[in-house]
Amino acid sequence: MHKALDKPGSLSAILGLLPEQDRIEAVKATDQFSRPVLHYAAQNPNPESLRTILELLPEKDHIEAVKVKDPYGHRVLHYAARAAQNPDSLRAILKLLPEQDRIEAVKRQLRLPVDDN
């Protein structure tokens, strides 16, 4: 999937072939640097790949997908925030999260206290 990031149509075809319950594992798959595909999609200048991946995941898997960490503890939101040349990726991630998770994600990104209860 990492190789298909520049081709949203290919991503759609690959994920579409998988049973819905297996798509989250495909999205969490890592490359030789232990980085998940969603992290690469978030920093891609074209936000279409990220949107394609997130839209093809079952809604129940959205939170799990964006909370996956790379080996350095960075979530997909970190990568989208760093890709400042294209804020659409950041918006795409935040739009899919429920309001409370959106607030917590922004607080974590800003290193503000978060109630983990």
N, CA, C and O atoms as CSV, one atom per row, in Angstrom:
chain,resi,resn,atom,element,x,y,z
A,1,MET,N,N,0.814,-1.189,0.000
A,1,MET,CA,C,0.000,0.000,0.000
A,1,MET,C,C,0.858,1.252,0.000
A,1,MET,O,O,0.462,2.271,-0.567
A,2,HIS,N,N,2.017,1.194,0.622
A,2,HIS,CA,C,2.876,2.371,0.672
A,2,HIS,C,C,3.210,2.864,-0.744
A,2,HIS,O,O,3.265,4.068,-0.993
A,3,LYS,N,N,3.427,1.935,-1.650
A,3,LYS,CA,C,3.804,2.291,-3.020
A,3,LYS,C,C,2.647,2.914,-3.797
A,3,LYS,O,O,2.878,3.587,-4.801
A,4,ALA,N,N,1.433,2.706,-3.363
A,4,ALA,CA,C,0.252,3.206,-4.078
A,4,ALA,C,C,-0.216,4.570,-3.582
A,4,ALA,O,O,-1.240,5.070,-4.047
A,5,LEU,N,N,0.499,5.175,-2.662
A,5,LEU,CA,C,0.040,6.429,-2.058
A,5,LEU,C,C,-0.159,7.569,-3.051
A,5,LEU,O,O,-1.015,8.428,-2.843
A,6,ASP,N,N,0.611,7.584,-4.111
A,6,ASP,CA,C,0.464,8.657,-5.097
A,6,ASP,C,C,-0.668,8.391,-6.084
A,6,ASP,O,O,-0.925,9.195,-6.979
A,7,LYS,N,N,-1.337,7.263,-5.911
A,7,LYS,CA,C,-2.429,6.893,-6.811
A,7,LYS,C,C,-3.671,6.531,-5.999
A,7,LYS,O,O,-3.900,5.356,-5.714
A,8,PRO,N,N,-4.477,7.529,-5.624
A,8,PRO,CA,C,-5.665,7.250,-4.805
A,8,PRO,C,C,-6.591,6.190,-5.411
A,8,PRO,O,O,-7.241,5.444,-4.679
A,9,GLY,N,N,-6.650,6.123,-6.719
A,9,GLY,CA,C,-7.477,5.092,-7.361
A,9,GLY,C,C,-6.963,3.699,-7.061
A,9,GLY,O,O,-7.748,2.777,-6.841
A,10,SER,N,N,-5.647,3.540,-7.052
A,10,SER,CA,C,-5.042,2.246,-6.717
A,10,SER,C,C,-5.287,1.897,-5.254
A,10,SER,O,O,-5.584,0.749,-4.923
A,11,LEU,N,N,-5.160,2.891,-4.385
A,11,LEU,CA,C,-5.451,2.656,-2.963
A,11,LEU,C,C,-6.881,2.184,-2.775
A,11,LEU,O,O,-7.156,1.248,-2.025
A,12,SER,N,N,-7.777,2.850,-3.468
A,12,SER,CA,C,-9.191,2.497,-3.380
A,12,SER,C,C,-9.415,1.064,-3.851
A,12,SER,O,O,-10.167,0.315,-3.227
A,13,ALA,N,N,-8.769,0.683,-4.943
A,13,ALA,CA,C,-8.914,-0.677,-5.473
A,13,ALA,C,C,-8.362,-1.710,-4.491
A,13,ALA,O,O,-8.991,-2.739,-4.244
A,14,ILE,N,N,-7.180,-1.426,-3.931
A,14,ILE,CA,C,-6.549,-2.370,-2.991
A,14,ILE,C,C,-7.423,-2.552,-1.754
A,14,ILE,O,O,-7.744,-3.678,-1.374
A,15,LEU,N,N,-7.801,-1.450,-1.133
A,15,LEU,CA,C,-8.623,-1.551,0.081
A,15,LEU,C,C,-10.005,-2.126,-0.231
A,15,LEU,O,O,-10.569,-2.866,0.576
A,16,GLY,N,N,-10.541,-1.790,-1.385
A,16,GLY,CA,C,-11.854,-2.291,-1.768
A,16,GLY,C,C,-11.892,-3.795,-1.951
A,16,GLY,O,O,-12.946,-4.412,-1.800
A,17,LEU,N,N,-10.757,-4.392,-2.275
A,17,LEU,CA,C,-10.688,-5.843,-2.442
A,17,LEU,C,C,-10.662,-6.579,-1.106
A,17,LEU,O,O,-10.995,-7.762,-1.034
A,18,LEU,N,N,-10.271,-5.885,-0.069
A,18,LEU,CA,C,-10.184,-6.512,1.252
A,18,LEU,C,C,-11.540,-6.517,1.939
A,18,LEU,O,O,-12.319,-5.577,1.779
A,19,PRO,N,N,-11.829,-7.566,2.702
A,19,PRO,CA,C,-13.044,-7.519,3.517
A,19,PRO,C,C,-12.945,-6.327,4.477
A,19,PRO,O,O,-11.859,-5.992,4.950
A,20,GLU,N,N,-14.063,-5.706,4.754
A,20,GLU,CA,C,-14.083,-4.502,5.587
A,20,GLU,C,C,-13.340,-4.692,6.903
A,20,GLU,O,O,-12.625,-3.791,7.343
A,21,GLN,N,N,-13.498,-5.848,7.534
A,21,GLN,CA,C,-12.882,-6.068,8.846
A,21,GLN,C,C,-11.358,-6.197,8.761
A,21,GLN,O,O,-10.687,-6.106,9.789
A,22,ASP,N,N,-10.792,-6.407,7.562
A,22,ASP,CA,C,-9.339,-6.542,7.416
A,22,ASP,C,C,-8.658,-5.241,6.999
A,22,ASP,O,O,-7.429,-5.174,6.979
A,23,ARG,N,N,-9.413,-4.231,6.674
A,23,ARG,CA,C,-8.829,-2.989,6.161
A,23,ARG,C,C,-7.981,-2.266,7.194
A,23,ARG,O,O,-6.963,-1.668,6.846
A,24,ILE,N,N,-8.380,-2.312,8.457
A,24,ILE,CA,C,-7.616,-1.617,9.491
A,24,ILE,C,C,-6.205,-2.195,9.592
A,24,ILE,O,O,-5.243,-1.449,9.776
A,25,GLU,N,N,-6.077,-3.512,9.471
A,25,GLU,CA,C,-4.743,-4.124,9.551
A,25,GLU,C,C,-3.878,-3.709,8.362
A,25,GLU,O,O,-2.671,-3.514,8.510
A,26,ALA,N,N,-4.488,-3.574,7.190
A,26,ALA,CA,C,-3.738,-3.118,6.010
A,26,ALA,C,C,-3.247,-1.686,6.205
A,26,ALA,O,O,-2.132,-1.350,5.806
A,27,VAL,N,N,-4.069,-0.852,6.813
A,27,VAL,CA,C,-3.717,0.545,7.042
A,27,VAL,C,C,-2.645,0.655,8.121
A,27,VAL,O,O,-1.825,1.572,8.084
A,28,LYS,N,N,-2.643,-0.262,9.075
A,28,LYS,CA,C,-1.651,-0.240,10.151
A,28,LYS,C,C,-0.337,-0.904,9.738
A,28,LYS,O,O,0.648,-0.831,10.472
A,29,ALA,N,N,-0.313,-1.548,8.572
A,29,ALA,CA,C,0.903,-2.223,8.111
A,29,ALA,C,C,2.036,-1.212,7.978
A,29,ALA,O,O,1.824,-0.076,7.554
A,30,THR,N,N,3.230,-1.636,8.342
A,30,THR,CA,C,4.378,-0.735,8.320
A,30,THR,C,C,5.357,-1.112,7.209
A,30,THR,O,O,5.325,-2.220,6.675
A,31,ASP,N,N,6.216,-0.169,6.884
A,31,ASP,CA,C,7.260,-0.419,5.903
A,31,ASP,C,C,8.548,-0.816,6.625
A,31,ASP,O,O,8.521,-1.116,7.819
A,32,GLN,N,N,9.671,-0.819,5.910
A,32,GLN,CA,C,10.944,-1.225,6.509
A,32,GLN,C,C,11.416,-0.274,7.599
A,32,GLN,O,O,12.306,-0.618,8.377
A,33,PHE,N,N,10.824,0.931,7.666
A,33,PHE,CA,C,11.172,1.902,8.703
A,33,PHE,C,C,10.151,1.904,9.841
A,33,PHE,O,O,10.174,2.779,10.706
A,34,SER,N,N,9.260,0.920,9.827
A,34,SER,CA,C,8.208,0.750,10.842
A,34,SER,C,C,7.209,1.896,10.859
A,34,SER,O,O,6.608,2.183,11.895
A,35,ARG,N,N,7.027,2.554,9.714
A,35,ARG,CA,C,6.047,3.636,9.628
A,35,ARG,C,C,4.793,3.139,8.914
A,35,ARG,O,O,4.881,2.573,7.825
A,36,PRO,N,N,3.633,3.348,9.520
A,36,PRO,CA,C,2.380,2.927,8.902
A,36,PRO,C,C,2.047,3.761,7.664
A,36,PRO,O,O,2.472,4.910,7.537
A,37,VAL,N,N,1.289,3.167,6.771
A,37,VAL,CA,C,0.923,3.825,5.520
A,37,VAL,C,C,0.164,5.128,5.762
A,37,VAL,O,O,0.333,6.090,5.013
A,38,LEU,N,N,-0.656,5.167,6.783
A,38,LEU,CA,C,-1.449,6.369,7.050
A,38,LEU,C,C,-0.556,7.568,7.395
A,38,LEU,O,O,-0.906,8.708,7.091
A,39,HIS,N,N,0.587,7.315,8.023
A,39,HIS,CA,C,1.517,8.392,8.353
A,39,HIS,C,C,2.088,9.018,7.064
A,39,HIS,O,O,2.208,10.238,6.953
A,40,TYR,N,N,2.428,8.170,6.118
A,40,TYR,CA,C,2.922,8.683,4.840
A,40,TYR,C,C,1.827,9.453,4.105
A,40,TYR,O,O,2.084,10.504,3.517
A,41,ALA,N,N,0.623,8.929,4.142
A,41,ALA,CA,C,-0.487,9.597,3.465
A,41,ALA,C,C,-0.749,10.971,4.067
A,41,ALA,O,O,-1.093,11.905,3.344
A,42,ALA,N,N,-0.592,11.104,5.368
A,42,ALA,CA,C,-0.854,12.380,6.050
A,42,ALA,C,C,0.145,13.455,5.651
A,42,ALA,O,O,-0.191,14.640,5.656
A,43,GLN,N,N,1.354,13.067,5.308
A,43,GLN,CA,C,2.355,14.067,4.931
A,43,GLN,C,C,2.442,14.253,3.423
A,43,GLN,O,O,3.191,15.106,2.947
A,44,ASN,N,N,1.691,13.470,2.673
A,44,ASN,CA,C,1.660,13.599,1.221
A,44,ASN,C,C,1.032,14.939,0.852
A,44,ASN,O,O,-0.007,15.291,1.410
A,45,PRO,N,N,1.626,15.698,-0.068
A,45,PRO,CA,C,1.054,16.995,-0.458
A,45,PRO,C,C,-0.362,16.888,-1.028
A,45,PRO,O,O,-1.120,17.857,-0.997
A,46,ASN,N,N,-0.716,15.718,-1.543
A,46,ASN,CA,C,-2.066,15.508,-2.065
A,46,ASN,C,C,-2.898,14.808,-0.995
A,46,ASN,O,O,-2.643,13.640,-0.698
A,47,PRO,N,N,-3.881,15.482,-0.409
A,47,PRO,CA,C,-4.655,14.883,0.676
A,47,PRO,C,C,-5.631,13.796,0.205
A,47,PRO,O,O,-6.275,13.145,1.028
A,48,GLU,N,N,-5.739,13.602,-1.088
A,48,GLU,CA,C,-6.705,12.627,-1.617
A,48,GLU,C,C,-6.402,11.200,-1.151
A,48,GLU,O,O,-7.325,10.432,-0.880
A,49,SER,N,N,-5.133,10.844,-1.058
A,49,SER,CA,C,-4.775,9.497,-0.598
A,49,SER,C,C,-5.237,9.271,0.833
A,49,SER,O,O,-5.804,8.226,1.152
A,50,LEU,N,N,-4.996,10.240,1.681
A,50,LEU,CA,C,-5.423,10.130,3.070
A,50,LEU,C,C,-6.943,10.009,3.160
A,50,LEU,O,O,-7.466,9.155,3.875
A,51,ARG,N,N,-7.634,10.864,2.435
A,51,ARG,CA,C,-9.111,10.811,2.443
A,51,ARG,C,C,-9.616,9.469,1.937
A,51,ARG,O,O,-10.554,8.901,2.497
A,52,THR,N,N,-8.992,8.964,0.877
A,52,THR,CA,C,-9.400,7.674,0.308
A,52,THR,C,C,-9.270,6.568,1.340
A,52,THR,O,O,-10.187,5.768,1.523
A,53,ILE,N,N,-8.131,6.525,2.013
A,53,ILE,CA,C,-7.907,5.484,3.020
A,53,ILE,C,C,-8.937,5.594,4.142
A,53,ILE,O,O,-9.577,4.606,4.502
A,54,LEU,N,N,-9.095,6.784,4.686
A,54,LEU,CA,C,-10.014,6.962,5.816
A,54,LEU,C,C,-11.460,6.699,5.431
A,54,LEU,O,O,-12.218,6.149,6.230
A,55,GLU,N,N,-11.854,7.079,4.225
A,55,GLU,CA,C,-13.235,6.858,3.798
A,55,GLU,C,C,-13.538,5.380,3.572
A,55,GLU,O,O,-14.686,4.958,3.712
A,56,LEU,N,N,-12.529,4.593,3.227
A,56,LEU,CA,C,-12.759,3.168,2.988
A,56,LEU,C,C,-12.676,2.327,4.259
A,56,LEU,O,O,-13.029,1.148,4.254
A,57,LEU,N,N,-12.213,2.932,5.334
A,57,LEU,CA,C,-12.206,2.215,6.613
A,57,LEU,C,C,-13.607,2.271,7.216
A,57,LEU,O,O,-14.294,3.286,7.100
A,58,PRO,N,N,-14.026,1.199,7.851
A,58,PRO,CA,C,-15.293,1.285,8.582
A,58,PRO,C,C,-15.186,2.389,9.637
A,58,PRO,O,O,-14.120,2.598,10.217
A,59,GLU,N,N,-16.277,3.082,9.879
A,59,GLU,CA,C,-16.270,4.208,10.819
A,59,GLU,C,C,-15.720,3.815,12.183
A,59,GLU,O,O,-15.035,4.606,12.832
A,60,LYS,N,N,-16.018,2.601,12.615
A,60,LYS,CA,C,-15.559,2.146,13.936
A,60,LYS,C,C,-14.030,2.056,14.015
A,60,LYS,O,O,-13.477,2.013,15.114
A,61,ASP,N,N,-13.343,2.027,12.870
A,61,ASP,CA,C,-11.882,1.910,12.853
A,61,ASP,C,C,-11.158,3.245,12.688
A,61,ASP,O,O,-9.929,3.288,12.740
A,62,HIS,N,N,-11.896,4.325,12.493
A,62,HIS,CA,C,-11.253,5.627,12.273
A,62,HIS,C,C,-10.351,6.019,13.436
A,62,HIS,O,O,-9.197,6.395,13.232
A,63,ILE,N,N,-10.872,5.932,14.645
A,63,ILE,CA,C,-10.099,6.337,15.824
A,63,ILE,C,C,-8.846,5.484,15.954
A,63,ILE,O,O,-7.752,6.007,16.164
A,64,GLU,N,N,-9.006,4.175,15.829
A,64,GLU,CA,C,-7.857,3.273,15.954
A,64,GLU,C,C,-6.794,3.616,14.907
A,64,GLU,O,O,-5.602,3.620,15.215
A,65,ALA,N,N,-7.215,3.903,13.682
A,65,ALA,CA,C,-6.269,4.199,12.602
A,65,ALA,C,C,-5.458,5.457,12.889
A,65,ALA,O,O,-4.246,5.477,12.673
A,66,VAL,N,N,-6.108,6.493,13.367
A,66,VAL,CA,C,-5.371,7.741,13.587
A,66,VAL,C,C,-4.606,7.745,14.906
A,66,VAL,O,O,-3.817,8.658,15.148
A,67,LYS,N,N,-4.814,6.764,15.751
A,67,LYS,CA,C,-4.068,6.684,17.006
A,67,LYS,C,C,-2.836,5.789,16.915
A,67,LYS,O,O,-2.069,5.697,17.874
A,68,VAL,N,N,-2.636,5.127,15.776
A,68,VAL,CA,C,-1.463,4.271,15.599
A,68,VAL,C,C,-0.214,5.146,15.667
A,68,VAL,O,O,-0.165,6.229,15.084
A,69,LYS,N,N,0.786,4.661,16.383
A,69,LYS,CA,C,2.029,5.419,16.545
A,69,LYS,C,C,3.150,4.815,15.704
A,69,LYS,O,O,3.181,3.610,15.453
A,70,ASP,N,N,4.058,5.667,15.281
A,70,ASP,CA,C,5.264,5.191,14.611
A,70,ASP,C,C,6.282,4.836,15.701
A,70,ASP,O,O,5.976,4.985,16.884
A,71,PRO,N,N,7.479,4.373,15.339
A,71,PRO,CA,C,8.458,3.980,16.371
A,71,PRO,C,C,8.870,5.117,17.305
A,71,PRO,O,O,9.414,4.864,18.380
A,72,TYR,N,N,8.620,6.358,16.911
A,72,TYR,CA,C,8.998,7.508,17.734
A,72,TYR,C,C,7.829,8.031,18.570
A,72,TYR,O,O,7.951,9.051,19.247
A,73,GLY,N,N,6.708,7.333,18.518
A,73,GLY,CA,C,5.549,7.739,19.298
A,73,GLY,C,C,4.665,8.771,18.618
A,73,GLY,O,O,3.751,9.310,19.243
A,74,HIS,N,N,4.923,9.051,17.351
A,74,HIS,CA,C,4.130,10.048,16.629
A,74,HIS,C,C,2.915,9.406,15.979
A,74,HIS,O,O,3.001,8.346,15.358
A,75,ARG,N,N,1.787,10.075,16.139
A,75,ARG,CA,C,0.555,9.628,15.501
A,75,ARG,C,C,0.409,10.309,14.149
A,75,ARG,O,O,1.167,11.218,13.810
A,76,VAL,N,N,-0.565,9.861,13.393
A,76,VAL,CA,C,-0.805,10.413,12.058
A,76,VAL,C,C,-1.061,11.922,12.128
A,76,VAL,O,O,-0.706,12.653,11.204
A,77,LEU,N,N,-1.660,12.379,13.195
A,77,LEU,CA,C,-1.928,13.802,13.352
A,77,LEU,C,C,-0.638,14.619,13.376
A,77,LEU,O,O,-0.601,15.739,12.865
A,78,HIS,N,N,0.420,14.062,13.966
A,78,HIS,CA,C,1.716,14.747,13.975
A,78,HIS,C,C,2.197,14.981,12.539
A,78,HIS,O,O,2.661,16.068,12.195
A,79,TYR,N,N,2.078,13.949,11.718
A,79,TYR,CA,C,2.544,14.055,10.335
A,79,TYR,C,C,1.707,15.056,9.546
A,79,TYR,O,O,2.246,15.825,8.750
A,80,ALA,N,N,0.417,15.050,9.758
A,80,ALA,CA,C,-0.453,16.001,9.055
A,80,ALA,C,C,-0.155,17.428,9.499
A,80,ALA,O,O,-0.169,18.350,8.684
A,81,ALA,N,N,0.112,17.610,10.777
A,81,ALA,CA,C,0.413,18.950,11.288
A,81,ALA,C,C,1.747,19.456,10.744
A,81,ALA,O,O,1.902,20.648,10.476
A,82,ARG,N,N,2.699,18.554,10.584
A,82,ARG,CA,C,4.007,18.944,10.049
A,82,ARG,C,C,3.946,19.267,8.557
A,82,ARG,O,O,4.759,20.041,8.052
A,83,ALA,N,N,3.002,18.685,7.868
A,83,ALA,CA,C,2.851,18.933,6.426
A,83,ALA,C,C,2.049,20.214,6.242
A,83,ALA,O,O,0.985,20.215,5.622
A,84,ALA,N,N,2.569,21.286,6.782
A,84,ALA,CA,C,1.846,22.565,6.825
A,84,ALA,C,C,1.520,23.120,5.448
A,84,ALA,O,O,0.636,23.968,5.320
A,85,GLN,N,N,2.218,22.657,4.415
A,85,GLN,CA,C,1.922,23.168,3.094
A,85,GLN,C,C,0.548,22.703,2.611
A,85,GLN,O,O,0.021,23.228,1.630
A,86,ASN,N,N,-0.023,21.727,3.295
A,86,ASN,CA,C,-1.338,21.249,2.899
A,86,ASN,C,C,-2.179,20.940,4.140
A,86,ASN,O,O,-2.161,19.812,4.631
A,87,PRO,N,N,-2.902,21.913,4.640
A,87,PRO,CA,C,-3.722,21.684,5.842
A,87,PRO,C,C,-4.936,20.792,5.592
A,87,PRO,O,O,-5.635,20.426,6.536
A,88,ASP,N,N,-5.196,20.438,4.331
A,88,ASP,CA,C,-6.346,19.581,4.034
A,88,ASP,C,C,-6.229,18.209,4.696
A,88,ASP,O,O,-7.237,17.633,5.105
A,89,SER,N,N,-5.023,17.685,4.804
A,89,SER,CA,C,-4.842,16.384,5.463
A,89,SER,C,C,-5.221,16.476,6.935
A,89,SER,O,O,-5.879,15.587,7.477
A,90,LEU,N,N,-4.802,17.549,7.566
A,90,LEU,CA,C,-5.141,17.752,8.974
A,90,LEU,C,C,-6.658,17.849,9.138
A,90,LEU,O,O,-7.231,17.232,10.036
A,91,ARG,N,N,-7.295,18.617,8.276
A,91,ARG,CA,C,-8.758,18.739,8.331
A,91,ARG,C,C,-9.444,17.392,8.094
A,91,ARG,O,O,-10.434,17.073,8.753
A,92,ALA,N,N,-8.919,16.607,7.159
A,92,ALA,CA,C,-9.528,15.308,6.839
A,92,ALA,C,C,-9.499,14.380,8.050
A,92,ALA,O,O,-10.465,13.664,8.316
A,93,ILE,N,N,-8.390,14.396,8.778
A,93,ILE,CA,C,-8.273,13.549,9.974
A,93,ILE,C,C,-9.235,14.033,11.052
A,93,ILE,O,O,-10.010,13.252,11.604
A,94,LEU,N,N,-9.177,15.312,11.340
A,94,LEU,CA,C,-10.011,15.856,12.410
A,94,LEU,C,C,-11.501,15.729,12.094
A,94,LEU,O,O,-12.306,15.513,13.001
A,95,LYS,N,N,-11.874,15.858,10.837
A,95,LYS,CA,C,-13.279,15.776,10.434
A,95,LYS,C,C,-13.875,14.396,10.730
A,95,LYS,O,O,-15.061,14.284,11.039
A,96,LEU,N,N,-13.066,13.369,10.637
A,96,LEU,CA,C,-13.566,12.009,10.841
A,96,LEU,C,C,-13.672,11.615,12.316
A,96,LEU,O,O,-14.310,10.619,12.655
A,97,LEU,N,N,-13.057,12.388,13.166
A,97,LEU,CA,C,-13.084,12.067,14.593
A,97,LEU,C,C,-14.327,12.640,15.260
A,97,LEU,O,O,-14.775,13.732,14.908
A,98,PRO,N,N,-14.884,11.914,16.217
A,98,PRO,CA,C,-15.965,12.494,17.018
A,98,PRO,C,C,-15.442,13.733,17.751
A,98,PRO,O,O,-14.240,13.854,17.983
A,99,GLU,N,N,-16.330,14.643,18.109
A,99,GLU,CA,C,-15.923,15.931,18.684
A,99,GLU,C,C,-14.973,15.782,19.869
A,99,GLU,O,O,-13.951,16.466,19.924
A,100,GLN,N,N,-15.289,14.907,20.810
A,100,GLN,CA,C,-14.439,14.758,21.996
A,100,GLN,C,C,-13.045,14.265,21.615
A,100,GLN,O,O,-12.050,14.713,22.185
A,101,ASP,N,N,-12.971,13.349,20.659
A,101,ASP,CA,C,-11.667,12.858,20.217
A,101,ASP,C,C,-10.894,13.948,19.478
A,101,ASP,O,O,-9.668,14.009,19.564
A,102,ARG,N,N,-11.608,14.805,18.755
A,102,ARG,CA,C,-10.978,15.936,18.072
A,102,ARG,C,C,-10.321,16.862,19.089
A,102,ARG,O,O,-9.176,17.282,18.924
A,103,ILE,N,N,-11.072,17.171,20.145
A,103,ILE,CA,C,-10.557,18.059,21.188
A,103,ILE,C,C,-9.327,17.435,21.839
A,103,ILE,O,O,-8.321,18.113,22.044
A,104,GLU,N,N,-9.403,16.143,22.165
A,104,GLU,CA,C,-8.270,15.465,22.795
A,104,GLU,C,C,-7.063,15.418,21.864
A,104,GLU,O,O,-5.931,15.597,22.311
A,105,ALA,N,N,-7.291,15.179,20.581
A,105,ALA,CA,C,-6.192,15.119,19.614
A,105,ALA,C,C,-5.476,16.461,19.520
A,105,ALA,O,O,-4.246,16.514,19.492
A,106,VAL,N,N,-6.236,17.525,19.472
A,106,VAL,CA,C,-5.632,18.855,19.397
A,106,VAL,C,C,-4.880,19.154,20.687
A,106,VAL,O,O,-3.781,19.707,20.650
A,107,LYS,N,N,-5.463,18.794,21.830
A,107,LYS,CA,C,-4.769,19.021,23.108
A,107,LYS,C,C,-3.457,18.244,23.160
A,107,LYS,O,O,-2.436,18.771,23.602
A,108,ARG,N,N,-3.484,16.994,22.710
A,108,ARG,CA,C,-2.255,16.193,22.713
A,108,ARG,C,C,-1.206,16.826,21.800
A,108,ARG,O,O,-0.027,16.901,22.148
A,109,GLN,N,N,-1.652,17.279,20.625
A,109,GLN,CA,C,-0.723,17.898,19.676
A,109,GLN,C,C,-0.095,19.156,20.269
A,109,GLN,O,O,1.076,19.448,20.029
A,110,LEU,N,N,-0.879,19.892,21.041
A,110,LEU,CA,C,-0.384,21.114,21.670
A,110,LEU,C,C,0.268,20.854,23.023
A,110,LEU,O,O,0.727,21.774,23.701
A,111,ARG,N,N,0.297,19.563,23.401
A,111,ARG,CA,C,0.871,19.125,24.677
A,111,ARG,C,C,0.150,19.752,25.878
A,111,ARG,O,O,0.772,20.130,26.871
A,112,LEU,N,N,-1.172,19.849,25.757
A,112,LEU,CA,C,-2.009,20.319,26.860
A,112,LEU,C,C,-2.487,19.118,27.660
A,112,LEU,O,O,-2.537,18.012,27.123
A,113,PRO,N,N,-2.841,19.301,28.930
A,113,PRO,CA,C,-3.333,18.175,29.733
A,113,PRO,C,C,-4.598,17.564,29.133
A,113,PRO,O,O,-5.500,18.277,28.693
A,114,VAL,N,N,-4.647,16.231,29.123
A,114,VAL,CA,C,-5.794,15.500,28.594
A,114,VAL,C,C,-6.292,14.578,29.683
A,114,VAL,O,O,-5.500,13.911,30.348
A,115,ASP,N,N,-7.607,14.537,29.873
A,115,ASP,CA,C,-8.222,13.640,30.848
A,115,ASP,C,C,-8.310,12.254,30.215
A,115,ASP,O,O,-9.117,12.040,29.311
A,116,ASP,N,N,-7.489,11.309,30.679
A,116,ASP,CA,C,-7.456,9.965,30.105
A,116,ASP,C,C,-8.428,9.009,30.775
A,116,ASP,O,O,-8.346,7.802,30.545
A,117,ASN,N,N,-9.335,9.500,31.586
A,117,ASN,CA,C,-10.290,8.604,32.276
A,117,ASN,C,C,-11.308,8.061,31.344
A,117,ASN,O,O,-12.179,7.297,31.759
